[in-house]
């Protein structure tokens, strides 16, 4: 998620173009994050120290971490910690930007800090975003009045990342008074503290989701394609209900519904925009009336 969230900010502020962002995201899969970049990002080393270690690497047949330990810049424990972070999406995105010369290492801190200030994030919230963990990122996009739905939204995001597209990301949630009435599928979870959730079209992303999950090239949203969306929604809700059952809370999943179900919900309905590239759809959830 973080690569698109930060990448779109860079496009909006004119730092890079849409084409450069698309190429960066495509290149990420082949990039291995350098230990020096992670060490700087984690505040364990300075740019000057990493530059020195890089120079020594050119002269010595040793790994970055081994030289940094010899120089006293890192401990063995810190090197182990850094190695575990090499697959982090935020760091991979930054490494790819640096390798492509779209950003200098000196620019990274300024860009990230400006992004933090513009969005009103605290330092700890920025660390949540950099973690690229849905449970930590989703609350940043949910206003206080939607907080009770954070669990099912996190489950939806994680499921979409795993089954549909690993670059799925979300926008700011908002409260609304009605569920979408067309190009949608909903499902209710009956029981104490029951819920009703819905997947609906935005500008093309739900059709993409149907094609990917249904493993078929649907041309439009109709009952055939929405059936695939209904199966995906059932998967999301099933995983959420299973998690609750381990806490002693039980919900029963009803069959998917393709009609207006606003009357089944309480007045506060949380609508979350979900993005795949520049396409959008919505995940909507409310308490059962």
GUMI-350510 format. One record per atom (N, C-alpha, C): x, y, z; residue in three letters; residue number from 1. Coordinates in steps of 0.1 Angstrom, whole numbers, plus 5000, padded with zeros to 4 digits. Layout:
REM GUMI-350510
X Y Z Ala NUM
...
***
This chain:
REM GUMI-350510
5008 4988 5000 Unk 1
5000 5000 5000 Unk 1
5008 5013 5000 Unk 1
5019 5013 5008 Unk 2
5026 5025 5011 Unk 2
5033 5030 4998 Unk 2
5037 5021 4989 Unk 3
5043 5025 4977 Unk 3
5034 5034 4968 Unk 3
5021 5030 4967 Unk 4
5012 5038 4960 Unk 4
5008 5051 4967 Unk 4
5006 5050 4980 Unk 5
5003 5062 4988 Unk 5
5013 5073 4987 Unk 5
5026 5069 4989 Unk 6
5037 5079 4988 Unk 6
5040 5082 4973 Unk 6
5039 5072 4964 Unk 7
5041 5075 4950 Unk 7
5031 5085 4944 Unk 7
5018 5084 4948 Unk 8
5008 5093 4943 Unk 8
5011 5107 4948 Unk 8
5016 5108 4960 Unk 9
5020 5121 4966 Unk 9
5031 5127 4957 Unk 9
5041 5119 4954 Unk 10
5052 5124 4946 Unk 10
5047 5129 4932 Unk 10
5038 5122 4926 Unk 11
5032 5126 4913 Unk 11
5024 5139 4915 Unk 11
5016 5140 4925 Unk 12
5008 5152 4928 Unk 12
5016 5164 4930 Unk 12
5028 5163 4936 Unk 13
5037 5174 4939 Unk 13
5047 5177 4928 Unk 13
5046 5169 4917 Unk 14
5054 5171 4906 Unk 14
5069 5166 4907 Unk 14
5071 5158 4917 Unk 15
5084 5152 4919 Unk 15
5088 5142 4908 Unk 15
5077 5134 4904 Unk 16
5079 5124 4894 Unk 16
5066 5124 4885 Unk 16
5066 5117 4874 Unk 17
5055 5116 4865 Unk 17
5047 5103 4868 Unk 17
5035 5102 4863 Unk 18
5028 5090 4864 Unk 18
5035 5078 4858 Unk 18
5042 5081 4846 Unk 19
5049 5071 4839 Unk 19
5061 5066 4848 Unk 19
5068 5075 4854 Unk 20
5079 5072 4863 Unk 20
5074 5063 4875 Unk 20
5063 5067 4880 Unk 21
5058 5059 4892 Unk 21
5054 5045 4887 Unk 21
5048 5044 4875 Unk 22
5044 5031 4870 Unk 22
5057 5022 4868 Unk 22
5067 5028 4863 Unk 23
5080 5021 4860 Unk 23
5086 5017 4873 Unk 23
5086 5026 4883 Unk 24
5092 5023 4896 Unk 24
5085 5011 4903 Unk 24
5071 5011 4902 Unk 25
5064 5000 4908 Unk 25
5067 4987 4900 Unk 25
5068 4987 4887 Unk 26
5071 4976 4880 Unk 26
5085 4970 4883 Unk 26
5095 4979 4886 Unk 27
5108 4976 4889 Unk 27
5110 4970 4903 Unk 27
5101 4973 4912 Unk 28
5102 4969 4926 Unk 28
5105 4954 4928 Unk 28
5099 4946 4919 Unk 29
5100 4932 4921 Unk 29
5114 4927 4920 Unk 29
5122 4934 4913 Unk 30
5136 4930 4910 Unk 30
5146 4936 4919 Unk 30
5142 4945 4928 Unk 31
5151 4953 4936 Unk 31
5153 4946 4950 Unk 31
5165 4946 4954 Unk 32
5169 4941 4967 Unk 32
5174 4954 4975 Unk 32
5167 4956 4986 Unk 33
5170 4969 4994 Unk 33
5184 4967 5000 Unk 33
5192 4978 4998 Unk 34
5206 4978 5004 Unk 34
5205 4980 5019 Unk 34
5214 4974 5026 Unk 35
5214 4975 5040 Unk 35
5217 4989 5045 Unk 35
5225 4996 5037 Unk 36
5228 5010 5041 Unk 36
5216 5019 5041 Unk 36
5207 5017 5031 Unk 37
5195 5025 5030 Unk 37
5186 5022 5042 Unk 37
5185 5010 5046 Unk 38
5177 5006 5057 Unk 38
5183 5012 5070 Unk 38
5196 5011 5071 Unk 39
5203 5016 5083 Unk 39
5200 5031 5085 Unk 39
5201 5039 5074 Unk 40
5198 5053 5075 Unk 40
5183 5055 5078 Unk 40
5174 5048 5071 Unk 41
5160 5050 5074 Unk 41
5156 5046 5088 Unk 41
5163 5037 5094 Unk 42
5161 5033 5108 Unk 42
5168 5042 5118 Unk 42
5176 5051 5113 Unk 43
5183 5060 5122 Unk 43
5195 5054 5129 Unk 43
5200 5043 5123 Unk 44
5211 5036 5130 Unk 44
5225 5040 5124 Unk 44
5225 5046 5112 Unk 45
5237 5051 5106 Unk 45
5234 5064 5099 Unk 45
5245 5072 5097 Unk 46
5244 5085 5090 Unk 46
5247 5082 5075 Unk 46
5243 5092 5066 Unk 47
5247 5091 5052 Unk 47
5262 5090 5050 Unk 47
5269 5097 5059 Unk 48
5284 5098 5057 Unk 48
5290 5084 5061 Unk 48
5284 5078 5071 Unk 49
5289 5064 5075 Unk 49
5286 5054 5065 Unk 49
5274 5054 5059 Unk 50
5271 5045 5048 Unk 50
5280 5047 5036 Unk 50
5283 5059 5033 Unk 51
5291 5062 5021 Unk 51
5305 5056 5024 Unk 51
5310 5058 5036 Unk 52
5323 5052 5040 Unk 52
5323 5037 5038 Unk 52
5313 5030 5043 Unk 53
5312 5016 5042 Unk 53
5311 5012 5028 Unk 53
5304 5019 5020 Unk 54
5303 5016 5006 Unk 54
5316 5017 4999 Unk 54
5324 5027 5002 Unk 55
5337 5029 4996 Unk 55
5346 5017 5000 Unk 55
5346 5013 5013 Unk 56
5354 5001 5018 Unk 56
5350 4988 5011 Unk 56
5336 4987 5008 Unk 57
5332 4975 5001 Unk 57
5338 4974 4987 Unk 57
5341 4985 4981 Unk 58
5347 4985 4968 Unk 58
5362 4980 4968 Unk 58
5368 4980 4981 Unk 59
5381 4976 4982 Unk 59
5383 4963 4989 Unk 59
5372 4959 4996 Unk 60
5373 4947 5004 Unk 60
5362 4937 5000 Unk 60
5365 4924 5000 Unk 61
5355 4914 4997 Unk 61
5347 4910 5009 Unk 61
5340 4920 5014 Unk 62
5332 4918 5026 Unk 62
5318 4924 5024 Unk 62
5308 4919 5032 Unk 63
5295 4924 5031 Unk 63
5294 4937 5039 Unk 63
5283 4945 5035 Unk 64
5281 4958 5042 Unk 64
5280 4957 5057 Unk 64
5272 4947 5061 Unk 65
5270 4945 5075 Unk 65
5283 4942 5083 Unk 65
5291 4934 5077 Unk 66
5303 4930 5084 Unk 66
5313 4942 5085 Unk 66
5314 4950 5075 Unk 67
5322 4962 5076 Unk 67
5317 4972 5086 Unk 67
5304 4974 5086 Unk 68
5297 4983 5095 Unk 68
5300 4979 5110 Unk 68
5299 4966 5112 Unk 69
5302 4961 5126 Unk 69
5317 4963 5130 Unk 69
5326 4960 5120 Unk 70
5340 4963 5123 Unk 70
5343 4977 5126 Unk 70
5336 4986 5119 Unk 71
5338 5000 5121 Unk 71
5331 5005 5134 Unk 71
5323 4997 5140 Unk 72
5316 5001 5152 Unk 72
5303 5009 5150 Unk 72
5298 5009 5137 Unk 73
5286 5016 5134 Unk 73
5274 5008 5137 Unk 73
5275 4995 5136 Unk 74
5264 4986 5139 Unk 74
5268 4975 5148 Unk 74
5259 4969 5155 Unk 75
5261 4956 5162 Unk 75
5256 4945 5154 Unk 75
5261 4933 5157 Unk 76
5255 4921 5150 Unk 76
5240 4920 5151 Unk 76
5235 4923 5163 Unk 77
5220 4923 5165 Unk 77
5213 4933 5156 Unk 77
5219 4945 5155 Unk 78
5213 4955 5146 Unk 78
5213 4950 5131 Unk 78
5224 4944 5127 Unk 79
5225 4939 5113 Unk 79
5214 4928 5111 Unk 79
5212 4919 5120 Unk 80
5202 4909 5119 Unk 80
5188 4916 5118 Unk 80
5186 4926 5125 Unk 81
5173 4933 5125 Unk 81
5171 4940 5111 Unk 81
5182 4946 5106 Unk 82
5181 4952 5093 Unk 82
5178 4942 5082 Unk 82
5185 4931 5082 Unk 83
5183 4921 5072 Unk 83
5169 4916 5071 Unk 83
5161 4916 5082 Unk 84
5147 4912 5082 Unk 84
5138 4922 5075 Unk 84
5143 4934 5074 Unk 85
5135 4945 5068 Unk 85
5137 4946 5053 Unk 85
5146 4938 5047 Unk 86
5149 4939 5033 Unk 86
5137 4937 5023 Unk 86
5126 4931 5028 Unk 87
5115 4929 5019 Unk 87
5104 4939 5021 Unk 87
5106 4949 5030 Unk 88
5096 4959 5033 Unk 88
5093 4967 5021 Unk 88
5080 4969 5018 Unk 89
5076 4976 5006 Unk 89
5080 4991 5005 Unk 89
5080 4997 5017 Unk 90
5084 5012 5017 Unk 90
5099 5013 5013 Unk 90
5107 5005 5020 Unk 91
5121 5005 5017 Unk 91
5124 5001 5003 Unk 91
5117 4991 4998 Unk 92
5119 4987 4984 Unk 92
5116 4998 4974 Unk 92
5105 5005 4977 Unk 93
5101 5016 4969 Unk 93
5111 5027 4969 Unk 93
5116 5031 4981 Unk 94
5127 5041 4982 Unk 94
5139 5037 4974 Unk 94
5143 5024 4976 Unk 95
5156 5019 4970 Unk 95
5154 5020 4955 Unk 95
5142 5016 4949 Unk 96
5140 5017 4935 Unk 96
5141 5031 4930 Unk 96
5135 5041 4938 Unk 97
5135 5055 4934 Unk 97
5150 5060 4933 Unk 97
5158 5056 4943 Unk 98
5172 5060 4944 Unk 98
5180 5054 4932 Unk 98
5178 5041 4930 Unk 99
5185 5034 4919 Unk 99
5181 5040 4905 Unk 99
5169 5045 4904 Unk 100
5165 5051 4891 Unk 100
5168 5066 4891 Unk 100
5175 5071 4901 Unk 101
5179 5085 4902 Unk 101
5168 5095 4902 Unk 101
5156 5090 4906 Unk 102
5144 5099 4908 Unk 102
5145 5107 4921 Unk 102
5152 5101 4931 Unk 103
5154 5107 4944 Unk 103
5169 5104 4948 Unk 103
5175 5114 4955 Unk 104
5188 5112 4961 Unk 104
5185 5108 4975 Unk 104
5194 5101 4981 Unk 105
5193 5097 4995 Unk 105
5190 5109 5004 Unk 105
5197 5120 5000 Unk 106
5196 5133 5008 Unk 106
5181 5138 5007 Unk 106
5174 5135 4996 Unk 107
5161 5140 4994 Unk 107
5150 5132 5002 Unk 107
5153 5119 5005 Unk 108
5143 5110 5010 Unk 108
5137 5116 5023 Unk 108
5146 5119 5033 Unk 109
5141 5124 5046 Unk 109
5132 5136 5044 Unk 109
5136 5146 5036 Unk 110
5128 5158 5033 Unk 110
5115 5155 5027 Unk 110
5115 5146 5017 Unk 111
5102 5143 5011 Unk 111
5092 5136 5020 Unk 111
5098 5126 5028 Unk 112
5089 5119 5037 Unk 112
5084 5127 5048 Unk 112
5093 5136 5053 Unk 113
5088 5145 5064 Unk 113
5078 5155 5059 Unk 113
5079 5160 5047 Unk 114
5070 5170 5042 Unk 114
5056 5162 5040 Unk 114
5057 5150 5035 Unk 115
5045 5142 5033 Unk 115
5038 5140 5047 Unk 115
5046 5137 5057 Unk 116
5040 5136 5071 Unk 116
5033 5148 5076 Unk 116
5039 5160 5074 Unk 117
5034 5172 5079 Unk 117
5021 5176 5071 Unk 117
5021 5174 5058 Unk 118
5009 5177 5050 Unk 118
4997 5169 5054 Unk 118
5000 5156 5057 Unk 119
4989 5147 5061 Unk 119
4986 5147 5076 Unk 119
4993 5155 5083 Unk 120
4991 5156 5098 Unk 120
4994 5143 5105 Unk 120
5003 5135 5101 Unk 121
5007 5123 5108 Unk 121
5017 5126 5118 Unk 121
5016 5119 5129 Unk 122
5027 5119 5139 Unk 122
5038 5110 5135 Unk 122
5049 5111 5142 Unk 123
5061 5102 5138 Unk 123
5057 5088 5139 Unk 123
5049 5084 5150 Unk 124
5045 5070 5152 Unk 124
5036 5066 5141 Unk 124
5027 5075 5136 Unk 125
5018 5071 5126 Unk 125
5025 5069 5112 Unk 125
5036 5077 5111 Unk 126
5044 5076 5098 Unk 126
5051 5062 5099 Unk 126
5055 5058 5110 Unk 127
5061 5045 5112 Unk 127
5051 5034 5109 Unk 127
5038 5036 5112 Unk 128
5028 5027 5109 Unk 128
5026 5025 5094 Unk 128
5027 5037 5087 Unk 129
5025 5037 5073 Unk 129
5037 5029 5066 Unk 129
5049 5032 5071 Unk 130
5061 5026 5065 Unk 130
5061 5010 5068 Unk 130
5054 5006 5078 Unk 131
5054 4992 5081 Unk 131
5048 4983 5070 Unk 131
5039 4990 5062 Unk 132
5031 4983 5052 Unk 132
5022 4972 5057 Unk 132
5019 4972 5070 Unk 133
5010 4962 5076 Unk 133
4996 4968 5076 Unk 133
4986 4961 5071 Unk 134
4972 4966 5070 Unk 134
4967 4970 5083 Unk 134
4969 4962 5094 Unk 135
4964 4965 5107 Unk 135
4968 4979 5112 Unk 135
4980 4983 5108 Unk 136
4986 4995 5113 Unk 136
4983 5007 5103 Unk 136
4981 5004 5090 Unk 137
4978 5015 5081 Unk 137
4963 5018 5080 Unk 137
4954 5008 5081 Unk 138
4940 5011 5079 Unk 138
4935 5022 5089 Unk 138
4939 5021 5102 Unk 139
4934 5031 5111 Unk 139
4937 5046 5107 Unk 139
4948 5048 5099 Unk 140
4952 5061 5095 Unk 140
4942 5067 5085 Unk 140
4934 5058 5079 Unk 141
4924 5063 5069 Unk 141
4910 5062 5073 Unk 141
4908 5059 5086 Unk 142
4894 5058 5092 Unk 142
4892 5069 5102 Unk 142
4882 5077 5100 Unk 143
4878 5088 5110 Unk 143
4872 5081 5122 Unk 143
4872 5089 5133 Unk 144
4868 5084 5146 Unk 144
4854 5077 5145 Unk 144
4845 5083 5137 Unk 145
4831 5077 5137 Unk 145
4831 5063 5130 Unk 145
4842 5060 5123 Unk 146
4842 5047 5116 Unk 146
4851 5036 5123 Unk 146
4856 5040 5134 Unk 147
4866 5031 5141 Unk 147
4861 5017 5144 Unk 147
4848 5016 5147 Unk 148
4843 5003 5150 Unk 148
4844 4993 5139 Unk 148
4846 4998 5127 Unk 149
4847 4989 5115 Unk 149
4862 4986 5111 Unk 149
4871 4990 5119 Unk 150
4885 4989 5115 Unk 150
4889 4974 5113 Unk 150
4884 4965 5121 Unk 151
4887 4951 5120 Unk 151
4883 4945 5107 Unk 151
4871 4947 5103 Unk 152
4866 4941 5090 Unk 152
4873 4948 5078 Unk 152
4875 4961 5079 Unk 153
4882 4968 5068 Unk 153
4896 4962 5066 Unk 153
4903 4960 5077 Unk 154
4917 4955 5077 Unk 154
4917 4941 5070 Unk 154
4907 4933 5074 Unk 155
4905 4919 5068 Unk 155
4903 4920 5053 Unk 155
4894 4930 5049 Unk 156
4892 4931 5035 Unk 156
4904 4935 5027 Unk 156
4912 4945 5033 Unk 157
4924 4949 5026 Unk 157
4934 4938 5025 Unk 157
4936 4931 5036 Unk 158
4946 4920 5036 Unk 158
4942 4909 5026 Unk 158
4929 4906 5025 Unk 159
4924 4896 5016 Unk 159
4926 4901 5001 Unk 159
4923 4913 4999 Unk 160
4925 4919 4985 Unk 160
4939 4919 4981 Unk 160
4948 4922 4990 Unk 161
4963 4922 4987 Unk 161
4967 4908 4984 Unk 161
4962 4898 4991 Unk 162
4967 4884 4989 Unk 162
4961 4878 4977 Unk 162
4948 4881 4974 Unk 163
4941 4874 4963 Unk 163
4940 4882 4950 Unk 163
4940 4895 4951 Unk 164
4937 4903 4939 Unk 164
4950 4910 4934 Unk 164
4956 4919 4942 Unk 165
4967 4927 4937 Unk 165
4975 4932 4950 Unk 165
4988 4929 4950 Unk 166
4995 4932 4962 Unk 166
4997 4947 4963 Unk 166
4994 4955 4953 Unk 167
4995 4970 4954 Unk 167
4982 4977 4957 Unk 167
4972 4969 4962 Unk 168
4959 4975 4966 Unk 168
4962 4985 4977 Unk 168
4955 4996 4976 Unk 169
4956 5006 4987 Unk 169
4942 5013 4989 Unk 169
4941 5020 5000 Unk 170
4928 5026 5003 Unk 170
4929 5041 5005 Unk 170
4918 5048 5003 Unk 171
4917 5063 5006 Unk 171
4910 5065 5019 Unk 171
4907 5078 5022 Unk 172
4900 5081 5034 Unk 172
4886 5076 5034 Unk 172
4882 5069 5045 Unk 173
4868 5065 5047 Unk 173
4859 5076 5050 Unk 173
4846 5075 5047 Unk 174
4837 5085 5051 Unk 174
4823 5079 5054 Unk 174
4815 5086 5062 Unk 175
4802 5081 5066 Unk 175
4792 5085 5055 Unk 175
4783 5076 5052 Unk 176
4772 5079 5042 Unk 176
4759 5074 5048 Unk 176
4748 5077 5041 Unk 177
4735 5072 5046 Unk 177
4729 5061 5038 Unk 177
4735 5057 5027 Unk 178
4729 5047 5019 Unk 178
4740 5038 5013 Unk 178
4736 5025 5011 Unk 179
4745 5016 5003 Unk 179
4744 5019 4988 Unk 179
4754 5016 4980 Unk 180
4752 5017 4966 Unk 180
4740 5009 4961 Unk 180
4733 5013 4951 Unk 181
4721 5006 4947 Unk 181
4722 4999 4933 Unk 181
4734 5000 4927 Unk 182
4737 4993 4915 Unk 182
4751 4989 4914 Unk 182
4754 4979 4905 Unk 183
4768 4974 4904 Unk 183
4774 4971 4917 Unk 183
4767 4963 4925 Unk 184
4771 4960 4939 Unk 184
4767 4946 4943 Unk 184
4773 4941 4953 Unk 185
4769 4929 4960 Unk 185
4772 4931 4975 Unk 185
4762 4926 4983 Unk 186
4763 4928 4997 Unk 186
4761 4914 5004 Unk 186
4765 4914 5017 Unk 187
4763 4902 5025 Unk 187
4761 4906 5039 Unk 187
4752 4900 5046 Unk 188
4750 4902 5060 Unk 188
4756 4891 5069 Unk 188
4761 4895 5080 Unk 189
4766 4886 5090 Unk 189
4757 4887 5102 Unk 189
4749 4877 5104 Unk 190
4738 4877 5114 Unk 190
4743 4873 5128 Unk 190
4738 4879 5138 Unk 191
4742 4876 5152 Unk 191
4744 4888 5160 Unk 191
4748 4886 5172 Unk 192
4750 4898 5181 Unk 192
4761 4907 5175 Unk 192
4759 4920 5175 Unk 193
4768 4929 5168 Unk 193
4770 4925 5153 Unk 193
4759 4921 5147 Unk 194
4759 4917 5133 Unk 194
4763 4929 5124 Unk 194
4768 4926 5112 Unk 195
4772 4936 5102 Unk 195
4767 4933 5088 Unk 195
4767 4942 5080 Unk 196
4764 4940 5065 Unk 196
4775 4948 5058 Unk 196
4781 4941 5048 Unk 197
4792 4947 5040 Unk 197
4789 4946 5025 Unk 197
4796 4954 5017 Unk 198
4792 4955 5003 Unk 198
4805 4959 4995 Unk 198
4805 4953 4983 Unk 199
4815 4957 4973 Unk 199
4808 4963 4962 Unk 199
4812 4975 4957 Unk 200
4805 4982 4947 Unk 200
4815 4989 4937 Unk 200
4811 4991 4925 Unk 201
4819 4997 4915 Unk 201
4822 5012 4918 Unk 201
4834 5016 4913 Unk 202
4838 5030 4914 Unk 202
4840 5035 4900 Unk 202
4852 5032 4894 Unk 203
4854 5035 4880 Unk 203
4862 5024 4873 Unk 203
4858 5012 4875 Unk 204
4864 5001 4868 Unk 204
4871 4991 4876 Unk 204
4875 4994 4888 Unk 205
4883 4984 4896 Unk 205
4875 4972 4900 Unk 205
4862 4973 4903 Unk 206
4854 4961 4907 Unk 206
4853 4951 4895 Unk 206
4852 4956 4883 Unk 207
4852 4947 4872 Unk 207
4866 4939 4871 Unk 207
4877 4947 4874 Unk 208
4890 4940 4874 Unk 208
4890 4930 4885 Unk 208
4885 4933 4896 Unk 209
4884 4923 4907 Unk 209
4877 4911 4904 Unk 209
4865 4913 4897 Unk 210
4857 4901 4893 Unk 210
4865 4892 4883 Unk 210
4872 4899 4874 Unk 211
4879 4891 4864 Unk 211
4890 4883 4871 Unk 211
4898 4889 4880 Unk 212
4909 4883 4887 Unk 212
4904 4872 4896 Unk 212
4894 4874 4904 Unk 213
4889 4864 4913 Unk 213
4882 4853 4906 Unk 213
4874 4857 4896 Unk 214
4866 4847 4888 Unk 214
4874 4840 4878 Unk 214
4887 4844 4876 Unk 215
4895 4839 4865 Unk 215
4888 4838 4852 Unk 215
4882 4849 4848 Unk 216
4874 4850 4836 Unk 216
4874 4864 4831 Unk 216
4875 4866 4818 Unk 217
4875 4880 4813 Unk 217
4861 4885 4811 Unk 217
4855 4890 4821 Unk 218
4841 4896 4820 Unk 218
4842 4909 4813 Unk 218
4832 4912 4805 Unk 219
4832 4924 4797 Unk 219
4824 4935 4804 Unk 219
4815 4932 4814 Unk 220
4808 4942 4821 Unk 220
4803 4936 4834 Unk 220
4798 4945 4843 Unk 221
4793 4941 4856 Unk 221
4778 4936 4854 Unk 221
4776 4923 4856 Unk 222
4763 4918 4855 Unk 222
4762 4907 4866 Unk 222
4751 4899 4866 Unk 223
4750 4889 4876 Unk 223
4761 4879 4875 Unk 223
4766 4876 4863 Unk 224
4777 4866 4862 Unk 224
4790 4871 4868 Unk 224
4794 4883 4865 Unk 225
4806 4889 4870 Unk 225
4805 4892 4885 Unk 225
4793 4897 4889 Unk 226
4791 4901 4903 Unk 226
4791 4888 4912 Unk 226
4788 4877 4906 Unk 227
4788 4864 4914 Unk 227
4802 4862 4919 Unk 227
4812 4865 4911 Unk 228
4826 4864 4915 Unk 228
4829 4873 4926 Unk 228
4824 4886 4925 Unk 229
4826 4896 4936 Unk 229
4819 4890 4949 Unk 229
4807 4884 4947 Unk 230
4800 4878 4959 Unk 230
4808 4867 4966 Unk 230
4815 4859 4958 Unk 231
4824 4849 4964 Unk 231
4835 4855 4971 Unk 231
4841 4866 4966 Unk 232
4852 4872 4972 Unk 232
4847 4879 4985 Unk 232
4836 4885 4985 Unk 233
4830 4891 4997 Unk 233
4827 4881 5008 Unk 233
4823 4869 5003 Unk 234
4820 4858 5013 Unk 234
4833 4853 5019 Unk 234
4844 4854 5011 Unk 235
4857 4850 5016 Unk 235
4862 4860 5027 Unk 235
4861 4873 5024 Unk 236
4864 4884 5033 Unk 236
4857 4882 5046 Unk 236
4843 4881 5045 Unk 237
4835 4880 5057 Unk 237
4837 4868 5065 Unk 237
4840 4857 5057 Unk 238
4843 4844 5064 Unk 238
4855 4845 5073 Unk 238
4866 4851 5067 Unk 239
4878 4853 5075 Unk 239
4876 4862 5087 Unk 239
4868 4872 5085 Unk 240
4865 4881 5097 Unk 240
4857 4874 5107 Unk 240
4847 4866 5103 Unk 241
4839 4859 5113 Unk 241
4847 4848 5120 Unk 241
4856 4842 5113 Unk 242
4865 4832 5119 Unk 242
4873 4838 5130 Unk 242
4879 4850 5127 Unk 243
4887 4856 5137 Unk 243
4879 4860 5149 Unk 243
4866 4864 5148 Unk 244
4858 4867 5159 Unk 244
4854 4855 5167 Unk 244
4852 4843 5160 Unk 245
4849 4831 5167 Unk 245
4859 4826 5177 Unk 245
4872 4830 5174 Unk 246
4883 4826 5183 Unk 246
4882 4835 5196 Unk 246
4874 4846 5195 Unk 247
4872 4854 5207 Unk 247
4859 4851 5214 Unk 247
4852 4840 5209 Unk 248
4839 4837 5215 Unk 248
4827 4844 5209 Unk 248
4829 4851 5198 Unk 249
4818 4859 5192 Unk 249
4815 4852 5178 Unk 249
4802 4849 5176 Unk 250
4798 4841 5165 Unk 250
4788 4849 5156 Unk 250
4792 4849 5143 Unk 251
4783 4855 5133 Unk 251
4780 4845 5122 Unk 251
4768 4845 5116 Unk 252
4764 4836 5106 Unk 252
4763 4843 5092 Unk 252
4770 4838 5082 Unk 253
4770 4845 5069 Unk 253
4758 4841 5061 Unk 253
4751 4851 5057 Unk 254
4739 4849 5048 Unk 254
4743 4849 5033 Unk 254
4735 4844 5024 Unk 255
4739 4844 5010 Unk 255
4741 4859 5005 Unk 255
4749 4861 4995 Unk 256
4751 4874 4989 Unk 256
4738 4879 4983 Unk 256
4737 4893 4984 Unk 257
4725 4900 4979 Unk 257
4729 4910 4968 Unk 257
4721 4911 4958 Unk 258
4724 4921 4947 Unk 258
4714 4932 4946 Unk 258
4706 4934 4956 Unk 259
4696 4945 4956 Unk 259
4700 4955 4967 Unk 259
4692 4966 4967 Unk 260
4695 4977 4977 Unk 260
4692 4971 4991 Unk 260
4702 4972 5000 Unk 261
4700 4967 5013 Unk 261
4701 4977 5024 Unk 261
4700 4990 5020 Unk 262
4701 5001 5029 Unk 262
4692 4999 5042 Unk 262
4680 4995 5039 Unk 263
4670 4993 5050 Unk 263
4675 4983 5061 Unk 263
4684 4974 5057 Unk 264
4689 4964 5067 Unk 264
4699 4970 5076 Unk 264
4705 4982 5073 Unk 265
4716 4988 5081 Unk 265
4711 4999 5090 Unk 265
4719 5001 5100 Unk 266
4717 5013 5109 Unk 266
4722 5025 5100 Unk 266
4718 5037 5105 Unk 267
4720 5049 5097 Unk 267
4735 5052 5093 Unk 267
4744 5049 5102 Unk 268
4758 5052 5099 Unk 268
4764 5041 5091 Unk 268
4768 5044 5079 Unk 269
4773 5034 5069 Unk 269
4787 5040 5065 Unk 269
4797 5031 5067 Unk 270
4811 5035 5064 Unk 270
4815 5031 5050 Unk 270
4820 5040 5042 Unk 271
4823 5038 5028 Unk 271
4838 5040 5026 Unk 271
4845 5030 5021 Unk 272
4860 5031 5020 Unk 272
4863 5029 5005 Unk 272
4870 5040 4999 Unk 273
4875 5038 4986 Unk 273
4887 5029 4985 Unk 273
4887 5019 4976 Unk 274
4898 5010 4974 Unk 274
4903 5011 4960 Unk 274
4916 5012 4959 Unk 275
4923 5015 4946 Unk 275
4931 5004 4941 Unk 275
4931 5001 4928 Unk 276
4940 4992 4921 Unk 276
4946 5001 4910 Unk 276
4958 5005 4911 Unk 277
4963 5015 4901 Unk 277
4955 5028 4902 Unk 277
4950 5032 4890 Unk 278
4942 5044 4890 Unk 278
4927 5041 4889 Unk 278
4923 5028 4892 Unk 279
4909 5024 4892 Unk 279
4905 5023 4906 Unk 279
4891 5025 4908 Unk 280
4886 5025 4922 Unk 280
4873 5017 4923 Unk 280
4871 5011 4935 Unk 281
4858 5005 4939 Unk 281
4856 5008 4953 Unk 281
4845 5004 4959 Unk 282
4842 5007 4973 Unk 282
4839 4995 4981 Unk 282
4844 4995 4994 Unk 283
4840 4985 5004 Unk 283
4832 4993 5014 Unk 283
4820 4989 5016 Unk 284
4811 4996 5025 Unk 284
4806 4987 5036 Unk 284
4805 4992 5048 Unk 285
4801 4983 5059 Unk 285
4793 4991 5069 Unk 285
4783 4984 5076 Unk 286
4775 4990 5086 Unk 286
4770 4980 5096 Unk 286
4765 4984 5107 Unk 287
4759 4975 5117 Unk 287
4745 4972 5112 Unk 287
4741 4960 5114 Unk 288
4727 4956 5110 Unk 288
4717 4963 5119 Unk 288
4706 4967 5113 Unk 289
4696 4974 5120 Unk 289
4689 4964 5130 Unk 289
***
